[in-house]
Amino acid sequence: MSTVTALSPRIDPVARARALGPSIAKMADVLERTQEIPEPFLTELHESRLLRLLLPRSVGGDQVEPWTYLHVVEEVARHDGSLGWNMFVSNSSSFICPFIPLETAKTIFGNPRSVIAWGPPNRHRATAVSGGYRVTGEWHFASGSRQANWIGAHCQVVEPDGSLLKNRFGRPTIRTLLMPKERTTPIHNWTTLGMRGTASEGYRINDVFVPEEFSGTREDPALRRDRGKLYAFTTQGIYAVGVAGVALGISRAMLDAFRTLAADKTPRGMDRLADEPVIQSNFARREASLSAAGAWLTNVLKDVWATADDMEPVGTDDRAKVRLACTHAIQTAIEVGDWTFKAAGASAIFIGTPFERRFRDLHTLSQQIQSREAHYEAVGKVLFNGDPDGTFM
């Protein structure tokens, strides 16, 4: 099935996401149980164009501002963390389009239901051959691979003389090879604490030939084909924005649910939660923290956008600001979620409550590379000493 009746990109994407809320609520349990986005919701999702937010306009995408993207991901994740995660990953994958030939991008995304999925590189290697590459290997953590129809393989490239292809920074380049999903074999190994609906499982590739035109590298923003400030942001920066959006959305949903719970719950030996001064104070502090983290990230994205060039990549200082604001938002969301779960008491521990799945999802998210507290150290190093070697991507 490849036909959808898409909404106009002129309709506010956040409004589109909000309109999906009731449908997300209806299918969330099915997604958690089966790890498949069910029909008819999958068609509704494609029709909403929420999987085409970062796709260039040159291939029919919406090419939205990064703060708009953040708010859309947050809105979807507020209803279901796994769907918010898969939506952000699908959008992030489309960020390859400015780095591959236009005709290739049109071939892939001419199908209105096209989605690319992939796993991290982990030092896999492809062999350069006449007209393209041959690749064999096994990748994991390919979120959204079940609804994808294209698979990517990030690889270092072995030249005919046995050397590794280098980028302009003098480091081995990471090239992304794109192929139809049917040329890969899935590995159904996603049995996790949380984010179960993402089906972030693995896949194997056995001696597949990938033509040169179905490959590209996202590691250098200077190589992009499409103009526009969106693509001046690095891929890793946009990934971090997506994870921050999911974290903020899950934590917001937990905090809102606690507000509802506190209005009704009177624990044994206590006043109604909403009348307890300690609860009142701590709730207000968490509300301020979560709202401030999201607002600061939004402001950073707008500030970087305001000075971004139409073609030149954003500079090191701006990359560091984006990374810092995303890391702060993610860590704040986790802290607020933890307080909320604890404050809800036994009301949070049962399956089906507004807290249990979100707590599991938030703590699965906390283990992902974009959530590392080590990003504070990396940013601090850049803020003090700059980045003379160009390593802060």
N, C-alpha and C positions, 0 to 999 in steps of 0.2 A: 504494500500500500504506500503510495508516494504523493497523494494529493491532499492538501489541506486548504482550508479557506482562511487565510491569514488576516489578522487584524491590521489596520493601517499603522505604520510606524509612528505616525503623528499622534496617536493616542498615548497619553502619559504612561510610560512603562510601569511606574509604581502603581498606578490605578489598575493596570492590567493584572499585576500581581495580586493586588488586593481583591479583585473580582474573582480570582481563582480560589480564594480562601475556603469557601464552603465545599468546593470539589476536592481540595486537598484533604480536608478533614474527613471526608467520606472514604477516601482511598488509602489513607495513611496506614491503617492496620494491615491492609492487603500488601502494601509495599514492604512493610516490616516483616511480614510472614513469608512472602514469596520472593522477595528481592527483585521483583519485576514491577515497572510502572504499568498499571492495568489500563486497558481500554474500557470506556471511551476517554478516560482522563488523558492518556498519552496524546491522543489527537487534539484534545483541548489545549494541552500544553504547547504543542507545535503551533496551533492556531494563534496562541497568545504572543508568539514571536519572542518569548522570554529566553529561548535558546539561541537567539541571534543578536543579542545586545551588543556584543563586541565584534561582530562580523562587519567587515568593511562595506560601505555603501556600494562599492564597485562590483560586489557580488550579491547585492540585495539585502545587506545587513542594515542594522539600525545605527551602529557606530556611536553609541551614547557616551556621555561624559562619565568619568569613573565614579563620581559621587552618586550619580543616578543609578549606576550599576550596583553600587554598595547598598543603596536603599531598597532596590528590587530584591537582591539576595536576602537582605535582612527580613523583608516582608514575607518572602516564601518560607524561610527557615523558621519564622515565628509560628507557622502552621505545621511544618514538619522538617526536622533537621536533615534527614537523608535526602529529601527532594531538593532542599536548598543547596546541599552539597553537590549533588549531581548537576544541578542547574549551573552552579558556579564553575564546575569542572568542564562541562560542555562548552560554556562560553569561553573559558580560558583556552581550551583546545583550538577554538576558531581563531585565536590570536596568531596561529601559524600562517593564516592567509596572506598577510602582507609580505611574507617571506618566501612564497612559492609563486610560480608563474600564474598570471591572471587566468589563463585558459584552464590550468589545473584546478584553481580555486572554483571556477565556474562549473567544471565537471563534477567536483565533489558536492558543492552547495547548490547546484541547480536543482537537486532534489530537495524540496522544502522540509523533508524529515531527516536530512543528513545530520549525523552527530559523529564526531571523532572522539575516540577514547584512547588512552595510553597509560603506561606506567613509567616511573622514573628510570633514568639511564643505567645506573649501577655498572658503568664501565663495559657495557656490551660493545661489540665491534662488528662493523659491516665491512665487506671487502669491495673495493672499487673495481668494477669491471667495465667493459665496453658498453657505453650507453646507460650506465646506472650502477647498481649495487646488488650484492647478494648478501642475505642476512639470515642467520640462525640464532635462536636464543629463546630465553624465557623471561618474561616480565611480570611484575605483580603490581597491586594497588591501582588497577585500571578502573577508577570509579566511573559508573555509568556505562560500562562496556555492554551490558545486556540490551540497552536501547540504541547503542551505536551501530552504524553500518560501515564505518571506516576505523581502522586501527593504525596507530602510529608506533614506531619503534625508534627510540632515541639511541644513537650509536656514535661511538668514535669510528673514524674511517681509516682502514688500512689501505695504503697506496700499493700499486703494483710492485714497488721495490721493497715493500715490507715496513715502510715508515708510517707514522701516524700523520694524517692531515692536520695542519696547524691553522689556527685563526690568527687575526692580526695582532692579538695580544701575545702570540708565541706559545699558546697552550693548545693541547689537542682539541679540535673542534668537536662539538656535539651536533650531529646532523639528524634530522627527523625524517624517517622514511614512512610514507603513507601507502596503505594497501587496503583493499576491500576486506571486511572482517572474515568473510568465508575462507580467506587464505590463511587464517590462524586457527588454533585450537584452544578453546577456553579451558581454564583450570578452576574448577568450582571449589574455592578454598576460603570463602569469606564467612568464617564463623567467629564472630567478634562480640565483645561486650556491648558496643553501641554502633550507631550508623549502619545498622544491618541492611537497611534498604538501599544503600549505595551500591551493593554488590561489587565492591572494589577488589575484584578477584584478579587472577593472573591469566596469561595466555602464552602459548608457544608458537614460534615461527620456525619452520624447517626449510632452509635453503630456498627462500623466496627471492625472486628477482624483482627489484623496484626500479623503474625507469628514473633517470635523473630528474625529469620534470615533476615527479611526484615526491620530491624531497626538498628540504630547505633547513636553514638554521635560524633559531630565534635568539641566539645568544648575543647578537650585535644589532642594536636598534638602527645603526647606520645603514644596514643592508636592506631595509624595508622598501617595498614598492609603493605602497599607498601613502598618500599625504594625510595629514591630520594629527592634531595634538594627542589623540588617544594613543597612537602608536609610538609617540615619543616616550611614553612610560615603558619600563622594562616588563618583560613577561613575568619575572619573579615578583615585581611590585604589584602587578595586577592579580597574580595568584594570591598574594597576601591580602589584598583588598577583599577578594572573594571569601577567604577563610574568616576574615574579620566580620564580614556581613553575616555569615552563618552563625558565628559565635554570638554576635550581638542579638540576632533574631531569637536564638534559643533562650538566651539569658533573659531577654525582654519578656518572652512568653512565660517563663518561670516566675518572674517578678510580678507580672500582672495576675497570674494564677494565685500567687500567695496573697495578694491584696484581696482577692475575692474570698479566699479561704479564711483570712484573718477576720473578715466581717462576720463570720458565722461560727468559728471554732472557739470553744472555751475549754482549754485543757484542764484536767483534773487538778484542783488546788490552785488555779490561776483565774484571773479575769479573762474576759474575751480577748483574744490576741490583739485585736485592733485597739483595745483600751490599755494595753500594757505599755508603759513609758519606754522601756528598753526596746521593745519591738518597734514602737513608733519611731524612735531615734535611729535605730539601725536600718529600718526600711527606708527612711528619708535619705540616709547616707548612701545606701545602695542605689536608690533612684538617681541621686545626684551623680554618683560615680559612673553609672552606666550611660546616662544621658550625656555627660560631659565627654566620655571617651568617644562616643559616636559623633558628637558635634565637632570635637577636635580633629578627628580623622576626616570628616567632611570638609572642614576648613583647610586642612593641609592639602587635600586633593584639589580644591578650588584654587588655592594659592599657587600650587605647582602648575596647574593648567593655565593660569593667567599669564605666566611667563614662558610657557613651553613653546618651542618652535614647531612649525608645520612639518619639518623634516628631521632636524637635528634631535638626537636623543636628549632627554633631560639630564642635567649634570649630577655629579656625585652628591652634592649637598642635598639636592631635591630628592634623589633616590633614598638617601639616609632618612630624610624627614618622613617619606612615605612608609619606609620600613618601621621607623620608630612609632609612628601613629598607629599602624596596623598591629604591631606587637603589643602596644599599650591597650588597644581595644580588645584584643583577644584575651590577654591576661586579666583585664578588668572583668570581662564577661564571665570568665571561669570563676573568678573570686565571688562575683555576685551570685552566680548559679549555686556555688557551694553554700553560701550563707542561706540562700532561699531554701535549698533542700533540707538543711539542718533545722531551720526555723519552722518548717512545716511539720516537723516531728514524724510520728507514725503515719500521718496522712500522706506522706511522700513515698512510702516504701512499697505500696501495692501496685501491681501491674494495672495499667489503665488509668492511673491518676495523671494529672497534668504535669507531674514532676518526674516520675520514674524514668520514662524513656528519654526525656530531655536531659536528665542528669547523666545517663549512660552515653547519650550522643555527645554531650559537651565534653565528657572526659575521654571519649575516643578521639574527638577533635583535638584535645589538648596534647595528644601524643604525636601529632603530625608535624612535619618539618617546619611549616610556617608558624607553629605555635611555640617554638623553642625560646626559652628565656635567654639563650646564648645570643639572640639577635640584639639584645641590649648591649652586650659587650662589643659586637661587631659595629654597631652604630656609634657607640662611644669612641671606639678607636678612630673611626672616620672623622667624627666631630673634632677630636683633638689633633689628629695627625694628617687628615686628608687621605687620599687614596692614590699615591703616586704610581702604583703598579696597575691601576685599573681593574682591581679584582672585585670591587663591590658592585655586583651586577644586580 
